[in-house]
Amino acid sequence: MTQTDYPTPRQEFINGARDTIPLILGAIPFGIIYGAIAINGGISPLATIGMSLFVFAGSAQFIAAGLIAQGVAPLLIVLTTFIVNLRHMLYAASLAPYMRDLSQRWLAPLGFWLTDETFAVVVRRYADKDDSPHKQWYHLGSSLAMYTNWQISTIVGMVAGSQLEGLADIGLDFALVVTFIGIVVPMLVTRPMLVCALVSAITALLTNHLENKAGLMIAAFAGILAGIVMETLLGAKDQPEAKTVEVAQ
């Protein structure tokens, strides 16, 4: 493939936004519920939309809104949301090899806009075998699509939450669960990946009672460790066969 055969930055941007649409549909109810919870919890409209604009972290915003409504100390709120968002370190580590040549002008905004949904979409694009020099534009398209959707959903939730009590209790958040299932399942293509997912799921259930969502990070690291161990065992199992073939040659 020649340089002229690669998608242009504009095409990459559009493709990134388009490929994120199915995940956006699952995130819309999540954003609406956040807006409703924040308003009904006594957070001002300006602070509610400010969190979406400058924090842009769905689960962290949910937790922060609930803790603020309960009058929890600010330091504990910061600590809790920090722990919840530690998973982004794992995302960043996965994307780092593909983004090491990008300037800070790219890295700073793409890092801020990184979400679960965008990660799931862009990691596959970065891993594509073609050497397109414009993949960061695909990343940007996905990021801005998610960011714009989150702002609109927050505003809708603020308006609806102030008019309809109990909006957060009707189960709209189940759409996000389905979305995450759709993100994870297509990636389970090898035995190490399957083991990683199973161990993470079991650990998450067993540690769900821990405070500050600590079980989330424990489950993540347990899954990673299990996946590494499985991959190592499979590699060790295949190694003697490789040596035998080499000797025979």
C-alpha positions as CSV (number, residue, x, y, z in Angstrom):
1,M,0.0,0.0,0.0
2,T,1.5,3.3,-1.1
3,Q,1.2,6.6,0.9
4,T,-1.6,7.8,-1.4
5,D,-3.6,4.7,-0.7
6,Y,-3.9,5.4,3.0
7,P,-7.1,7.1,4.4
8,T,-6.7,10.9,4.7
9,P,-6.8,12.5,8.1
10,R,-10.4,13.6,7.4
11,Q,-11.4,10.0,6.4
12,E,-9.7,8.6,9.5
13,F,-11.5,11.2,11.7
14,I,-14.9,10.3,10.2
15,N,-14.2,6.6,10.5
16,G,-13.3,6.9,14.1
17,A,-16.5,8.8,14.9
18,R,-18.6,6.4,12.9
19,D,-17.1,3.3,14.5
20,T,-17.8,4.7,18.0
21,I,-21.6,5.3,17.3
22,P,-22.7,1.8,18.6
23,L,-20.9,2.4,21.9
24,I,-22.3,6.0,22.1
25,L,-25.8,4.5,22.0
26,G,-25.0,2.6,25.2
27,A,-23.4,5.6,26.8
28,I,-26.4,8.0,26.3
29,P,-28.5,6.6,29.1
30,F,-25.4,6.6,31.4
31,G,-24.9,10.4,30.7
32,I,-28.6,11.1,31.2
33,I,-28.6,9.3,34.6
34,Y,-25.5,11.2,35.7
35,G,-27.1,14.6,34.9
36,A,-30.3,13.5,36.8
37,I,-28.4,12.2,39.9
38,A,-26.2,15.3,40.1
39,I,-29.2,17.8,39.9
40,N,-31.3,15.8,42.3
41,G,-28.4,15.5,44.7
42,G,-28.2,19.2,45.1
43,I,-25.3,19.9,42.7
44,S,-25.7,23.1,40.8
45,P,-26.3,23.0,37.0
46,L,-23.0,24.8,36.5
47,A,-21.0,22.3,38.6
48,T,-22.8,19.4,36.9
49,I,-21.9,20.4,33.4
50,G,-18.5,21.5,34.6
51,M,-17.7,18.0,35.7
52,S,-18.6,16.6,32.3
53,L,-16.6,19.3,30.6
54,F,-13.4,19.2,32.7
55,V,-13.5,15.7,34.4
56,F,-15.1,13.6,31.6
57,A,-15.1,10.3,33.4
58,G,-18.5,8.7,33.7
59,S,-18.0,6.3,36.6
60,A,-15.9,8.9,38.5
61,Q,-18.6,11.5,38.0
62,F,-21.3,9.1,39.2
63,I,-19.4,8.3,42.4
64,A,-18.4,12.0,43.0
65,A,-22.0,13.2,42.6
66,G,-23.2,10.6,45.1
67,L,-20.5,11.4,47.6
68,I,-21.0,15.1,47.3
69,A,-24.7,14.7,47.9
70,Q,-23.8,12.7,51.1
71,G,-21.5,15.5,52.3
72,V,-18.3,13.3,52.2
73,A,-15.0,15.1,52.7
74,P,-13.4,16.4,49.5
75,L,-10.2,14.5,50.1
76,L,-12.0,11.1,50.2
77,I,-13.9,12.0,47.1
78,V,-10.7,12.7,45.2
79,L,-9.1,9.5,46.5
80,T,-12.1,7.4,45.6
81,T,-12.4,8.7,42.0
82,F,-8.6,8.4,41.7
83,I,-8.8,4.7,42.5
84,V,-11.7,4.1,40.1
85,N,-9.8,5.8,37.3
86,L,-6.6,3.8,37.8
87,R,-7.7,1.5,35.0
88,H,-6.8,4.3,32.6
89,M,-3.2,3.5,33.4
90,L,-3.7,0.1,31.9
91,Y,-5.3,1.6,28.8
92,A,-2.4,4.1,28.4
93,A,0.1,1.3,28.7
94,S,-1.6,-0.6,26.0
95,L,-1.7,2.4,23.6
96,A,1.8,3.8,24.4
97,P,3.7,1.6,21.8
98,Y,1.4,3.0,19.1
99,M,1.6,6.6,20.2
100,R,5.2,7.1,21.2
101,D,6.0,9.2,18.2
102,L,3.2,11.7,18.7
103,S,3.9,15.1,20.0
104,Q,2.5,16.5,23.3
105,R,0.0,18.5,21.2
106,W,-1.6,15.2,20.4
107,L,-0.9,13.2,23.6
108,A,-2.4,15.7,26.0
109,P,-5.9,16.0,24.5
110,L,-6.1,12.3,23.5
111,G,-5.1,11.4,27.0
112,F,-7.8,13.6,28.5
113,W,-10.5,12.3,26.2
114,L,-9.6,8.6,26.7
115,T,-12.6,6.5,27.8
116,D,-13.4,2.9,27.9
117,E,-15.4,3.1,24.7
118,T,-12.8,5.0,22.8
119,F,-10.0,2.7,23.9
120,A,-12.0,-0.3,22.7
121,V,-12.4,1.2,19.3
122,V,-9.0,2.8,18.7
123,V,-6.8,0.0,20.0
124,R,-8.0,-2.2,17.2
125,R,-7.3,0.6,14.7
126,Y,-3.8,1.1,16.0
127,A,-3.2,-2.7,15.8
128,D,-4.2,-2.9,12.1
129,K,-1.3,-4.1,10.0
130,D,-1.3,-1.1,7.7
131,D,1.2,1.7,8.3
132,S,-1.2,4.6,7.9
133,P,0.5,7.8,9.3
134,H,-2.9,9.3,10.3
135,K,-4.3,6.8,12.8
136,Q,-4.2,9.5,15.5
137,W,-7.0,11.3,13.5
138,Y,-9.1,8.1,13.9
139,H,-8.5,8.4,17.7
140,L,-9.4,12.0,17.6
141,G,-12.7,11.3,15.8
142,S,-13.7,8.7,18.3
143,S,-12.7,10.9,21.2
144,L,-14.7,14.0,20.1
145,A,-17.7,11.9,19.2
146,M,-17.8,10.5,22.8
147,Y,-17.0,13.9,24.4
148,T,-19.8,15.6,22.5
149,N,-22.3,12.9,23.3
150,W,-21.4,13.1,27.0
151,Q,-22.1,16.8,27.1
152,I,-25.4,16.5,25.4
153,S,-26.5,13.5,27.5
154,T,-25.5,15.4,30.7
155,I,-27.7,18.4,29.7
156,V,-30.6,16.1,28.8
157,G,-30.3,14.4,32.2
158,M,-30.1,17.7,34.0
159,V,-33.4,18.9,32.4
160,A,-35.1,15.6,32.7
161,G,-33.9,15.1,36.3
162,S,-35.3,18.3,37.4
163,Q,-38.7,17.5,35.9
164,L,-38.9,13.7,36.7
165,E,-38.1,12.3,40.0
166,G,-36.8,8.7,40.1
167,L,-35.3,8.9,36.7
168,A,-32.1,7.3,38.0
169,D,-34.0,4.3,39.4
170,I,-35.7,3.0,36.2
171,G,-32.7,0.9,35.0
172,L,-31.4,2.9,32.1
173,D,-27.9,2.2,33.3
174,F,-28.2,-1.4,32.2
175,A,-27.5,-0.1,28.7
176,L,-23.9,0.6,29.7
177,V,-23.5,-3.0,31.0
178,V,-24.6,-4.3,27.6
179,T,-22.2,-1.9,25.9
180,F,-19.3,-3.2,28.0
181,I,-20.2,-6.8,27.2
182,G,-20.1,-5.8,23.5
183,I,-16.7,-4.3,24.0
184,V,-15.1,-7.2,25.8
185,V,-16.6,-10.3,24.1
186,P,-15.1,-9.7,20.6
187,M,-11.7,-9.4,22.1
188,L,-11.7,-12.8,23.7
189,V,-10.0,-14.6,20.8
190,T,-7.2,-16.4,22.6
191,R,-7.0,-18.6,25.7
192,P,-5.0,-16.1,27.7
193,M,-7.6,-13.4,26.9
194,L,-10.4,-15.7,28.0
195,V,-8.6,-16.7,31.2
196,C,-8.0,-13.0,31.9
197,A,-11.7,-12.1,31.5
198,L,-12.9,-15.0,33.6
199,V,-10.4,-14.3,36.5
200,S,-11.3,-10.6,36.4
201,A,-15.0,-11.3,36.5
202,I,-14.8,-13.8,39.4
203,T,-12.4,-11.5,41.3
204,A,-14.7,-8.6,40.8
205,L,-17.7,-10.5,42.2
206,L,-15.7,-11.7,45.2
207,T,-14.3,-8.2,46.0
208,N,-17.4,-6.2,45.1
209,H,-18.0,-5.4,48.8
210,L,-14.7,-3.5,49.3
211,E,-14.9,0.2,49.8
212,N,-13.9,2.9,47.3
213,K,-14.2,0.5,44.4
214,A,-10.9,-1.1,45.3
215,G,-12.2,-4.4,44.0
216,L,-12.2,-3.0,40.5
217,M,-8.4,-2.6,40.5
218,I,-7.8,-5.9,42.3
219,A,-9.9,-7.6,39.6
220,A,-8.1,-5.8,36.8
221,F,-4.6,-6.8,38.1
222,A,-5.7,-10.4,38.9
223,G,-6.9,-10.8,35.4
224,I,-3.7,-9.4,33.9
225,L,-1.6,-11.6,36.1
226,A,-3.7,-14.7,35.1
227,G,-3.4,-13.8,31.4
228,I,0.4,-13.4,31.7
229,V,0.7,-16.7,33.5
230,M,-1.4,-18.5,30.9
231,E,0.5,-16.9,28.0
232,T,3.8,-18.0,29.6
233,L,2.6,-21.5,30.2
234,L,1.4,-21.8,26.6
235,G,4.7,-20.4,25.4
236,A,6.7,-22.8,27.5
237,K,4.6,-25.7,26.2
238,D,5.3,-24.8,22.6
239,Q,9.0,-24.2,23.1
240,P,10.2,-27.8,23.1
241,E,8.4,-28.5,19.9
242,A,10.1,-25.5,18.2
243,K,13.5,-26.8,19.3
244,T,12.7,-30.3,18.0
245,V,11.9,-28.9,14.6
246,E,15.0,-26.8,14.6
247,V,17.3,-29.8,15.4
248,A,15.5,-31.9,12.7
249,Q,16.3,-29.3,10.1
